[in-house]
Amino acid sequence: MKFPLSWLKYHLETTASLDEIAEAMTMAGLEIEEIDNPAEKFGAFTVASVKEAVAHPDADKLRVCTVETVDGIKQIVCGAPNARTGMRAVYAPLGAYIPGLDFSLDKKPRKIRGVESSGMMCSAKELELGEDHDGIIDLEGDWAVGTPAVVALGQDDVVIDFEVTPNRPDWLGVRGIARDLAATGIGTLKDVPIEPVPGTFPCPVKVELDWPEACPVFAGRLIRGVRNVASPDWLQKALRSIGLRPINALADITNLISYDRCRPLHVYDAAKLSGNLHARRGAGDSDTFEALDKKTHTPTETMCVIADEAHCLGFGGIMGGTYSGCSDATTDVFIEAAWFDPLITRATAKATGIDSDAKYRFERGVDPQSIIDGIEYATRLILKICGGEASETAVFGEIPAAPADIEFPISEVKRLTGLDLPRAEILRILTTLGFKPTGAGDILTVGVPSWRMDCSLKADLVEEVARIHGFDKLIATSLARPSVRRPAPATVMQLRARYARRALAVRGYQESVTWSFCESSQAALFGGHGAGLALENPISSELDVMRPTALIHLLTALQANADRGLADARLFEVGPVYLTDGPDGQLLVATGVRRITSGRHWTGSRAPDLFDVKADALAALEAAGAPAASLQVAPEARDWWHPGRSGVLRQGPKNVMAEFGEIHPRVLKALGIDGRVLAFEIVLDAIPQPRKSSGLKARTQLDRADLTPVKRDFAFLVDKTIAADSLIRAAKGADKALITDVSVFDVYDGKGVPEGQTSLAIEVVLQPRDKTLTDEEIDTVAAKVIAKVSGATGGTLRG
């Protein structure tokens, strides 16, 4: 919502500075996005007087001007055909930035066709004040040399742009903003009454409300004999200041009232109306019409339309049609001031894709009591600017009632906020905001104004008092420290995500946050998007489905880093993926990617392989509470992983917790990724829930034995089809009390090893707890290891 400072001061009597007004707005909850101060933008530009303008000696279309400026007499070479002696122009000194041309003048004079020029005189386009570029600005009036150009051009009005929260539609009118600022004490709200215009004849147009839930009230008025002329300068200037293009008097008047009082109106060319008007449901193809956005729409029965006996004239509260629109030839007009249901308005706008000022207001809830004032305001302005004769105002239906009164104990202010405010101050704030408090003692009965439908509870009134008094004045009070330590109120999944992030960051990965959407063609590379996960209204064509994996954007981010010189980036993300649109279709995953690159170093370096990302995945799984030591490795990764260079980590035959390995070259090529890439994706939801008694802890208890561990090596001959993981798990299971670790340290299938077999050498670590192990006890465990491995894999001890 934009408004110029002069417009605000039409409703607010104040001597406050711009900074004070901006501070008061911010503290009252009106979040300022931008302040456009022309004095800052055009501070370098001033009024200059052309003392002499003669032809350039070496250029027919150039003139050499002697110009009196704020910096003294300057010689300026000008190509404008209207440059002449005696005119007032806008002067830009050396070094000034010219916004319309997007460049700065040289800081030293330069020669143009042999004649030195210092500065320039500007056109309207060069100052972004219009499209006129045929000549320099010719200022009217005898302006003093050095006068700021914004003053002479009438562009010195500061424009404030702020964010309107959905619950405050009254802020979509300048008077609503002025009312809140008056409550802060920065000024006084002016009494700007809207005097009714008596009608001279009955309104001949009747309106039937066939769908009162969507349009419960409709006020109308006919004005005969108007002239739809161009708007006066003051009206055009007001609209341009908020970014609206003046159209004609009738359209400009409705736009003015919409921004001034948050009262959308519509004006019909009465000569084009056939019979009575109807506010009813849409009727499909028979109601197809062209709207003012030049698009053709077909209203459905869930949409409210305004129609006559022959045509659909537009969507109620959103946009009218071109058929009944006013033109320069319009002489009789019918003014509409109605109230439309916010939910129906919002649904219709979303279905049709129409975004209009009226829709923006009605979907938030326009003040229903503003109907009469709005139509009277419009009538007075139309008669003043366009002339004509007005009928009586006809009201059809019933105006929705104002919000119910609130029983308000004044003590609630202190109870809920700690603010100990005088009764008189609380009453002043509420009264200035438009509330009507009555009653004696602590408990008041507060009448709620019709424009504040967001207020229905005692707490709402407390919030209003605290907001205007100043949230910055609330006393900060620390909560009482509990007598016992309480665990962090985090869920198991939140803790899993937190610990997985830490583990991956420790291993050299950098966290990324990417879109939860992706392109359907990208999703197809990873099994496609699930049913119901195509977006009906995507934010862009490249993000039209929910992502089935987090690998997509991490891979493209990896390539983007490589394109900028960071070839060895490691990226990870902990976030959701979407398999179906059902309750269980969203999973939380921890995904990481890294490029296969060895780098350059004089000592040499090893390129990472799938065992590195397997270790990364296991580290994250263990940190997240998974039984990493008991997970099985299997070559069952899906087809976007490289066959033979990938695998899965699973618990049992069905519960796959992670996939890891090298991404398939076909996928990389389709995504435009250079080289080879390793990755992993962990499904945090697949980790079994911890027992309630144990929970999920950040660190496991340190388990350190006092006795020295014993290590024994074994070499087994096994079939080449046997996975080393199977042998390791078998060896670990030989004696779970003593064996703490088993690892492969050698693989050999050369001379001396039978065809079809391989030699796997493992190291078994025995950790005694109570006493030093004897040779007999060690031999017993060794025999168990050999027997366990032989039974599980068919392997034999290599001689």
N, C-alpha and C positions, 0 to 999 in steps of 0.2 A: 504494500500500500504506500503510495507516494502522495505527498502534499507539500505545497510551497508554504513558507513561513507567513507570507502575507495572507494566505487563505486561513491559516490557523488563527491569525490575529483578527480576522473578521468575526470569529466566535469567542476569542479569549482576549480579555483586557490584561496586558502584561507589559512590563518594561524589562523583562529578563533577557539576558544575552542568549545567543545561539548555544553556547556551551552549557549554560544553566538549563535551557529547555531540553537539550539532549540528555543531560544528567537526570533531570526529573522524569523524562520518558523512560530511561533505562531503569531507574529505581522503581517506577510504577509498573514495570513488566512489559513495556513496549520496546522490544528488542530492535535497536536500530541496526540496519544493514549497511546503509551508505548515506552520507550527507554530501550533496552536490552543491558546493559553494562556488558560484561563478566568479566571485572575487578572487578566489585562489587560482582557478583555471585560467582566467583571463587577466590576471593581475598585471601582466606586462604590457597590456594594450591600453592605449589612451587616445583621447581626441587630439587631432592635429588639424592645422589650417594650411591649405595650399595657397601660398602667396603668388606662385607663378607656375604655369605649365606650358612648356614650349616643345616643339617637335625635336626629336632626337636627330642629331646631324647625320647619323649613318643608318637609321632604321625608320622606315615609314610608319610602323605600327607602335613605336615606342615614344614616350614623352618624358622629358626631363623636368622634374618638378622641384621647385624650391618650397620646402615645407617647414612651417613653424611647429616644433614639437616640444614636449616636456623636457627634452634634452638639448634644446636650442634649435637653430636653423640647420636643416639637413637637406642634402641633395639626394633625391630618390628617383631612380629610373623606373617608370611604370608603364605596363602594357595595357592598362584598362582604357577603353575608348571614352569613358565618361570622366576621366581625370581632367579637371579644369581649374582655372584660377578662381579663388574665393570659396571653394567648397570646404566642408568639414568632413574629414575622413578618419578612419581608425588606423593608428600608427603602431607598427610592431618594430621595436628597436633591434639592434644587432644582438644576436645570440638568443632571441626569443623563439620558443617552440610554437610552431604553427599546427594546431591540432587537425585541421582539415586536410593538410598535406603530409602530416606525420613526419616532419623533419624540423630541424632547428636552423635558423639563419646563422651564417658565419659571424664570428665575433669581431671580424675586421671588415671594413668596407671592401667591396669587390667591384671590378669594372664590368659593365655590360655594354658590349659593342664599343669599347673604348671610353666610356663615360663612367666615372666612379659613382656607386650607389651605396647609401647608408640606410639600411633598414628597408621596410616595405609598407605599402598601404594595402589593407586586406579587403577581400570580398566576403560575402556572407558565407559562401561554401567553405572558404579557408578557415572560418571561425566556427564551422559546424552549426550555423544558425539558419541554414536554408540551402537551396540548391542553386541559387544565383551565383554564377561564376563569370558572367559576361562583363561585369564592371566592379569597381571597388564600392564599398558602402558609402552612400551619400547621406550623411546625417542631416536630419531636419532640425532646425533651431540654431540659435547662436551660442553653441556650447563653448565654454572656455577651454583654451588649450591646456592639456594635461588632465582634463576630467576623465575618470576611469571609463573605459569604453562600455562596461556593463551597465553603467548608469545611463549613459547616452542612448544605449540600445534598448533600455528597459529590460535587461536580462540580469538584474542584480538580486533577484529573488532566490533565496536558499531553498532547495528542495530536499526534504527528508524522506528516506525510504526505510520502512521498518517491517518486521515480520508480524503478521496477524495470527494469533493462536486460534484454533478452530472454535473455541468456546466464546470468543468475543467478536461476534459479527458487528457490534456497535462501533468497533474500531475501524470498520470499513467506511465510515463516514467521518468527515473532519470534525463535525460537532461532537461526536463521541470521544474523539481524542482530546478535544478542548475540555470536555467535561471532566475527564480523568486528571488532566493537568491542573485544572482549577482545584480539584480536591487535594492535590499535593501542596497547595498554597502558593504556587508560582504565579498565579494570576486569578482573575475573576471571570466566570462564564458570563458572557453578554446575553442579555435578553433579546433574542432575534425572533420575534413572533412572526407567524405566517398568517397574514390577514386573509380571511375567506373572501372569495369573489362571488357575489350574488349572481345567480343565473337569471337569464331573461326569458327562458322558455324551457319546457320540460325536455328531458333527454329522450330522443326518439329511439335510441338503440337499447334493446333489452338483452339481458344475459341470463342464460339458463345454466345452473350448476348441476350437471348430470353426474358428476363424481365429486361430491363434497369432501371426501377424505383427502383428495389431492388439492382441491381448490375450494375452501369453505367460504370465501368471500371475494367479491369482485366489485370494485367501484369504477364507474365510467362517466365520461363527460364529453359532450360534443361541442366543438368550437367551429363556427362557420365563418367564412370569409377571411381566412388567414393568407399571408404571403410568406412562403417558405424561403426567406432570403438568407444571405450569408450572416453568420453570427456577428455581433459587435466585437470590437477588438478586445474588450476586457474578458469576454467569454472565451474567445479563441486563445488568448494568452493563458488563461487559467487551465484550459484543457491541454495545451501544449506543454505546460510546466509539469504535468503528471504523465506525459508520454502519449497522450491521445491526439489523434488527428481530427481537427474540426471538419465536419461534413456539411451540415446545413443547420439552420436555427433549430428546427424541431428535434433533430437527433442530438444536437449539442446540449439542448436544455435538459433532455432526459439523462444524458451522461453527467451533466453538472449535478443534478439532484441525487443521482446514484452515489457520487463521491462526496457530496456535501452532507447528505442526511442518511446515507445507506438505504435509500428507497428506490429500487429499480422501478422503472415505468416503461410503458410501450405506447407508441402512437401509431394508429392505423389511418390510412387514407379512407375516410368515410365513404367516398364515392364508389369504392371497390367492394364494400360490404353488402352481402345479400341476406336480408332478413335478420333474425335474431342471432346473437353469438352464443356459443356453447363451450363450456369447459368440461371436457369429457375424455374418455379413453380413446386411444388411437384405434383405427379400424383397418390397419394393414395397407394393402395396395391402393385402396380407394382414397386414402389420405396422403399419398405420396406428394411431397411438395419440395420446392427449392427454398432453402433457408438463406438468410442474409450472408452466410459464409460461402455462398455460391455452390453448395453441395446439395445433392438431392437425398432426402431422407424418407423412410417409410415407417411411420409410427406403429408400434404394436400396442396391444391392449394394456400393457403395463406402463404405458407412457401417457402423460397428461397433455392434451392438445387444446388449443383454442381454435374453434372453427365457426364458420357461418353456415348458412343452409346449403351452400354450394361448394365451399372450398375449406381445406385445412389451412389455417393461417399461420401456424407456428407451434412450437413447443412451449407450454406454459412455464414461465419462470426461467427460460433458458435462451431462446432465440426465436424471433419472428421470421416470417417468410417474405420473399421478394415480391410476391403478388400484391399484398396489401401494404407494402412499404410506401413511405412518403417520398415524393419527388418535388422538383421545382414547380411543377404544375399543380400540386395539391392545394386545394382551397378549403376543404372541410376535413377536420381531423377528429378522431375519437381517441380519447386518452384512457389507457388501462392502468389501474392501480389495484393489484390483487395480492393475495398471499398464497403461496404454494408450499406444499409439504416438503420439508428438507430431504427426507429419505427417498421419496419418489423422484424428486429433482436430481439428486445425486445419482440414482440408478439410471435414469434416462440419459444424463450427461455421459456417464461411463459407457453405456451401450452405444451411443451415437458418436462418441468421441468429440463432442462439442465442448469448447471451453470459452465461456463468455463472462463478462462482468456480472450480469444478472445471475447466472448459475452460481458463480463464486459466492454471491451473497445469500441467495435463497437456500443453498444447500447447508449453510451454516445457521440459518434461522433469522430472517428479517423481522424487525419489530412489526407485529400485526397492527398495532395502533397507529402506525405511520401512514396508513392508507389515505385517510382524509387529508392530513397535512401535505402529503406528497402530491395529491392531485390538485390541491389548492395552490401549492407552490408552482407547479407546472403551468397551471392556468394563468396565474399572474404574469409569469415570464413570457408565455406565448402571446398574451394580449399586449404586453409591453413591446416585444420585439417584432412580432408577426401581425399584430392587429387581430381583428375578428370580434365575434360575439359568442359568449359562452352560454351553454345550457345549464340547468340545474345539475347537481351531482346526484347520480343514481347509485345506490349501494344494494347489491344483491347478495344474499346470504348473511351470515353473522360473523362479525370479527371475533377471532379466538380470544378467549379471556386472558387477562394478565396472569402471571404466576401467582400462586397462593401466598398469603401472608406467612411470615415466619415468626414463631415465638422465640424471642432472643434474650436470654439472660446476659446482661452486660459482663457479668463475672466470667463468662466463657472466654473472653479475650485474654484475661490473665491466666486462666487455667490451661489454655491450649498453647499460648505463646510466651507467657511470662511477662508480657508488657503490662505495666501498671499505668494505664492511661486514664485521665480524667473523663468523667461521664460526658462533659461538654465536648471534648475532642472527638469521642466516638460518635456522638450525635452529629457533629459537624461533618465528619468524613462521610457518614452514611447519607446525610441529607444532600451534600454536594454531589455525590455520585448518583442522585436521583431516587434513593430509597426514601421511604416515608415512615420514620420511627415515631410511634406514639406510646403513651403510657408513662406511669410514674414508678419509682422504685427500681429494682434491679431488672425486672423482666419487662421487655418492650415487645410490642407487636409491630413488626416491620413490614410495610407494604413494599413489594418488589416491583420495580418499574418494568414495563412491558418489553423493554429492549434487553433485559437481563434474565433470560430464560435459563441461564446456567446456574442461577442461585435458587436453591430449594431447601438448604439445611442451615442449621446454626453455624456449622463450621465454615460455610461459604461466606457468611457475614464476617466471621473472625478473620478469614483470609483477606477480605476486602480492607478491613481496618489495618491489618498488619502490612499489607501491600502498600497502602497509601502512606501510612506512618513511616514505613521503611523497613524492609527485611534486614538491612544492615544494622538496624538499631536493636535487633533481638539480642538478648544477653546469652552469650555462649556458656553453657553449663555442661560440664563433663558428666557422663553417666557414672553411677557408682560402680567402683571396681568390685567384681564378684569375689566372694570369700574363697572360692575354690577355682582352680583352673578348669576352663571349659574347652572342649575340643572345637576346632574350627567348624562352622556350620556349612561345610562343603559336602556335596554328594559324592558317592563313589566315582561316578563318571567325571566329575570335576577334578577330583584328586588324580585319577588316572591320566587325564589330559595334562595336568600340571606336571606330574612326574615324568611322563613321556617327553614333554617339552624340555625339561631339564636334562634328561639323559641324552637327547639328540643335540642339544646345544653344547654339552660337554664334549661330544664327539666331533665338534667342528662344523655343525650345520647351523645355518642362519634361518630364522623363522620368517616365513612369508604368509601373507593373508591374500587370498585370491577369490575370484568370483565363485559363488555357488551355482552359477549358470554357465552354460557353454553352448557352442554351436552344435546343432544336431549331427552335422557331418563329422565333427570331432567325437561326439559321443558314440557314433557308429563304429569308430575304431576300437572302442573298449566295450563292445557288446551292445551298444545302443542304449537309449533312454527307456525307462520303464513306462508302463501304461499310465496315462494320466499326468505325465510330468512334462508335457509340452506347454509352454507358457502362452496364454491367450493374449497377453499384452506385454511382450518383452521390452526391456529398456533399449534394446538394439537388436538388429537382425542377426548379429553374431552371438547373441546370448538368448537363444530361443527355447532351450530345454534345461531342466535341472541336471547337474553333472552326475554321472554314474561313478566317477572316480576323481580324486584330487590330482592325479597324475597329469591331466591335460594342461592345466594352467602352470603347474610347476615346470613341466617340460618346456613350454614356450617361454617362461621366465628364465629358465636356464640358458636358452638360446639368446634371449635378449641381453643377458649378462655377458655371454661370450662375444656377441656383436660389439659390445662396448669395452672389450679387452680383458674381462674377467673370465678366463677359460676354465678355471678349476673351482668354480663356485659349488657349494653344497647347500641345497635349499630343503627345508621341510615345512610342512603345514599340518596342524591338528585342526580338523574341521569336519563338517558333515558331508556325506555323499547320499545320493537318493536312488533307491532301487525301484520303489513303487510309491504310489500315493496313499498307501495304507498306513495305519498307525505304527507298524514295525518296519516300514520301508525306508526310514532314515537311520543311517549308521554313522557313528563317530569313528574317524580313522586318523592315524598318524602316518603321513606319507613323506618320503624323502627321495631326492634325486641327486645324482652327481655324475659328472662326465668321466669317461675313461681317458685320463691323460696322466703321463708320468712326470711331466715337467722336465726341467733341466738343472742339473747340479753336478759338480765335479766329482762327488762321491758316488754318483749314480742314484737312481731311484726306481722303485717298482710301481708299475701302473696298478690301480685298484682293480679288483675283480669281484665276482659275485660273492666270494667268501667275506669280503669286507662289508658289503651291504647286509649280508646275513648276520654278521656280528653286530652291525648297527641295529638291525631289527630286533635281535635277541636282547640287546641292551635296553631298548625302549620297552620291550615286552616285560622284561624282568622288573624294570622300574615301575611299570604300571600294575604290577601284581600278578603277572602270569607265571605259571610254573615252567619257566624257561628250560630248566634242566631236564624235564620229562617230555618236552615237545619232540615230535617226530618230524623228520625232513623227508619230503617226497617230491619227485619231479612231476608235479601235477598242476603247474601254473597254467593259466588260461592263455588263449592264442595271441594276446598282445605282448606276451613275454617271449624271449628267444628260446626255442626248444633246445634242450641240452645245456643251457646257460641260465637256468632259472629253477625255482622250486617253491614249495610251500612249507610253512611251519604249522603243524596241526596237532591237536590233542584228540587222539582217537581217529577213526576213519572219516568222520564228517565235520568236526569242528575245526575249520581252517582259520587260524588266527592271523596269518600273514602270508603275503606273496613277496618274493624277492628275486633279483637277478637282473639280466640285461634286457632292455626293451627291444622288441622285434624291429629290425631295420625297416620293414614295411610301414610300421606306425610312425617311426621317426621321419621317414621320407614324406609321409602324408602331412605331418605337422611342420615340415620345414626345419627339422633339427639336424644339424651337422654332427658327424662323428658317431661314437657309440656312447650310450648312457646306461648307467646302473640305477636301480631304483628299488624301493620296497613300499609296501602299503600294509599297515597293521590295522586290523579291525578291533578297536578297543571294546566294542560291545560283545565280542566273542570271548573275552576273558571271563572265566567263571566268577560269579559273585563271591566275595569273601564271606567267611562265617561271621555272623553278627558279633560274636565274642571277640574276634581278632581284629576286624576292620581292615582298612588299608593304611599302612604306615609309610612315612617317607623313607625311613631307614630301618633295616633289619638289625637285630641285636648282634653286636660283635661276638663272634664265636672263635676264640683263640685258645689253642691247646698249648700246654707247657712242654710237651714232649716233641722231639724231632720226628717229622714224617719219614716214612720209609717208601722208597720208590723201587718198582720192579718193572722190567721191560719184557714184553712178549711179542713174538712174531708169528702170525697165523697165516696159513695158506687157505684162502677162501675163493669161491667162485667169483668171477668178475661181475656177475650180476648182483652180488651182495653189496648193499650200501654200507659204508663205513659206520654210519650212524647206528645201524642195527648191531654191529659188533661192539660199539662203545656202550650202548645201553645194556647189552647182555653182560659185559664185564662189570659195569656199575652195579648190576643187580646181584652179583655173586656174594657180596657182603656189604649191605647198605650201612652198617654201623661203622666199619673200618675204612671202606673205600670212599674217598672224598672227591677224587677227580680221575678221569680217564681221558687221554688225548692221543691222537695219531701223530707219530713223529716221522714215519717213513712209509713210502709206498714203492714196491719194487715188483716188476714182472719180467725181468730179464733172464739171463742164463741161470739155470738151476730151478726155475719155477715152471711147473707143468703148464702145458698149453691150456688156455681157458681159465687159468687161475691167476691170482695176484697175491703178493705178500704184503700184509698190513701189520706194521709194527706199532704197538701201543705202549704208553707209559701209564702204569697204575700207581696211584698215590694212596698209601695207607697211613691213616692218622690215628695213632694210639691215644687214648684218653687217660686211662688210669695207671698204666705201667708200660714199661718198655716191652716190645714184642720179642718173643723168643724165636729162634730159627724154625722150630716146629710150628709155631702159630703162623708164621709168615708162609711156610710151605703149605699149610692147610688152606690159607686164603688163595694162594697161587693155584692150587689144585681146583678149588671152586671156580676160579676165573676160567681155567681151561675147560672145565666141564660145562660151565654155563655158556661159553662162547661156542663150543662144539655143538651143544644141543640146539642153540638158537640159529646158528649160521651154517653148521656142517663143517666149520673150519677145523683144521688140525694144526698142532704146534709145529712150526717149521724147525727142521733139524739144523 
